[in-house]
Amino acid sequence: MAESFIVPARFCGPPNSGNGGYTCGMLASEIGGIVECTLRKPVPLDAPLRIERRNSSANLVKGDEIIVEAIPSEITLQLPELVSEKLVAGAMEHSPALDAVHPFPGCFVCGPHRQVGDGLRIFPGAMMEGSLFGAIWLPAKEFGNAQGFLRTEFLWAALDCPTGFAAGFPLTGKLVTGRLAVEQREQVKTGAECTLLSWPLGTEGRKHFSGACLYQHQKVCAVARATWIRLDESTKRNC
C-alpha cells in the first residue's frame, strides 16, 4: 500500500492544480470499495502528498493541510437507459467543452486544448433538452493495468468532468469539483469504446448536484455521484 503519491502536472484540472477525479481516484484506490471523496484544497502538482489512514477512511495531506478526505459510502441513483451512439455523437458536436467559454481548456479530462494521446478529450453534449448529457470515449491502453483494465484513477477522472457538465459547467459559471463518489461494478477494458452519461440532480445555493454512469458493451460498469461548487470571487477550490 502506498504512503504517498504525486499528481504530475499532466493530470491537471485548472492550470495549477490537479484534476479532482484523478486525485480522488488515486486516494480511493488505496481504500477500495465504494468511496466518497471531498476536496478541501486545490491539489498541488508535482509535489509529494501523504496518505493518512484512519480505519476505513483516509486523508490526502500536504504538510498540515488536508487536501482530500475519503470515506466509505453508498450510491443510490436511478440510472438512465443507454441511448444510441448516433445520438451521443451528435450531442458531442455541440459540447460546451468546445466553446470558447471553457475556463480550463487545458484540463486533462475535458480540455479542448489537450491533444489526442495526451488528455482524455471527453466532451459531453446535452441531450433531451439538457436532462441528460453524453459522450463516447475510447480508453487508451496507456491508462490500463497489466491485464488491460482501466486503472481506478482514470475511471474516476472519466466520470468527474461529465458530472460537471450535467451540473451546469461552464454555462452557469465556473464550477469545480467539491465532492465525488464512485462505485465500480465491472472492470472497464481499455481499447474498447465506452458511453458516459450524466444528468443534473438539482442545486442548493452554490452547490450543484449530478450523477453519471459509464456503459461498456451495454453493461453499467461504474456509477458516480458528485457535488460541484460554483465559484465566486472569494472562493478558491479544486477541479
N, C-alpha and C positions, 0 to 999 in steps of 0.2 A: 504493500500500500504506500502510495506517495505521501510525503510530508510537506511538499511544496510543489509549485509549478510556476511557469512563466507564460504569460499571454504575449506571443510575438506581435509585433506591430502589424503584420499582415492581417491579423484577425481583429481589426478594429471595427467599431461602430462609427461614432464620431471620430475625427482625425486623431485625437489624443487620448482615447480610452478604448478599452476592449469591448468587443461585441458582447452584449449581455447574454445571449443564448449560448454562445461558445463558452464563455466563462462559467456560467451556471452548469452547463453540461459537464465541464471538466470536474467541477466540485461534486456534482451528482453522481458521477461515475465512481467516486470514492465511497459513496454511501450505498447505492443500489436500491432497487425497488422504485416506488412512486415517490418523487421528491418535489418539494416546492422550494424555490429559491427567491429570496428577497434581496435586491440590490440596494445597498446603503450608501455607497460612494462610487464615483467613477472608477473604472478598473484601470490601474496603471499598466502601461505597456512595457514589455522587455524588462520587467522587474520581478524578483522572486516574491511570490505570495505564499504565505504559510497556511497550512490547513490545521485548524484546531478542532479536534474531535470531542464530542460530548455525547456519550451513549450512542443513540441512533441519529444524532444530528451533527452538524459540523459548521464551522465558520471559516471563511477565507479572510485572512488578515494580512495587513502590511503595517509593520510597526505596532502601534497601539490601536490602529483603526480597523474596524470590521468593514470589509468591502462587500461580502456576500454572506448571508445566513441561509443555511439549507436544513430543512426538516422533513421527516416523512409526511406524506399527505395522501389524499384520495381525490379522484376526479370523477365527478358525476355530471355528464353532459349529454344532451340529446344531439346525436350526430346527424349531419345531412347525408342524404344518399349521394353516391358517386354520380357525377354528371359527365357528359360526353367530353372527350378530349377536344373535339372541334369547338365546343362552347368555351372551354377553358382557354384554348389557344387564341380564340377571337378576343376574349376578355383581356388577355395579356398584352395584346397590341395597344391597348389604351390604358395600361397600368399607370397609376400616379407615380410609380417609381421612375418612370421615364420622363416625367415632367420636370421642367426647369425649377420647380419649387422644392425639389428634394433637398432637405437641409444637409444630408450626409451622403453625397454622391459617391464617396469612397468606401461606404460600408461594405464589409466582407460579404454580407448576405444579399442585400438588395441594392447595392450601389451600382448605378448605370455606368460609372467610370471604371469599374473593375473589368478587366479583360477576361475573355474565355480562358479557362485554365488557371485563373488567379482567384477571383471571387466566385461565389455560388451563383450569382446572377439570377436570383429568384424575384420575379416581377409580378406580383399578384394583381389581377384585374377584377373589377366589380362585375357581378352577375346578379340577375334577379333584383334589379333596382337597388343594389347596394346591400342586400340582405345576405349576400354570400360573395366571397372573393375566391379566386382560384389561380393556381399556377402549375405548370408542368415543369418537372425538374429531373435532370439526369445526374445522379450522384457519381462523381468521378471516383475511379478506383483509388486515387491518392488518399481519399478520405475513409478508406476501409481498413479493417484489420487483416490479419494473415489469412483469415477464412473468406475474405471478400465481403464482409458485412460492415455497414456504416458504423463508424465509431460514435459513441454517445455524444461527444461534444459537437459533432457535426449534425447529428439528428436534432439536438436542442437548437442549434443555430438555424437550421432549416425551418423549424416551427416558430421561432421567435418573431422574425420580421413579418411573416404573414398575419400573425395576430395583431401586429401594429397597424397594418393597412386596414384590417377589419375594424380596428378601434378608431380609425379616422386619420391616421398618419398618411401624408403630411398635410392633407387639405384642411383639417380642423385646427392646425397649429403644429408646433414642434413637440412631438410626443416621444418619450423614451421609456424603455422597459423598467417597470418598478418591481414586478413580481412575475415569476414564470414557474409553472408546474407541468411536468411531463410524465405520462405513462406510456411505456413501450410495451406493445402487445405482441409484436412479431419482429423478427430481425429484418432489416432493410438491406437488400442486396445492392451493391454498387454496380454501375454499368447497366442498370435497368430503370426505365422511367418510373417516376412517381407522380401522383397528383396531390397537391396540397390544397386543402380547402380551409377557409377561415370565415368567421362570422362575428358580428358585434353582439355583446351581451349587456349593453347599457352603460350609463355614465353616472358618476356621483361627484359633483364638483369637478376637480381637475383629474379625477380618476376615470379611465376609460377601460371597460372590461371586454374581453373577447375570448373566443375559443378557436381551436384549429385541430385538424387531423391530417394524417398522411396515409394515402392509399398506395399500395403497390400490388400488382396482379389482382386487383379488385378486392383486396383484403385491407382492413384497417390495421396498420402497423403501429401507429402511435397517435396519442391524443394529448392536447395541450390546453391549459387554461392560463390566461395572462391578465395582468393589470398594467396598463400604460399610464404614464403621468404626463399631463400637458404642462410644459414648462412656462414659467413667467420670468420676468427679468431677474428676480431674486432667487430663482431655483436652479440648482445645478445637479443633474443626475446623470445616469449612465444609459447608453443604448445597447 
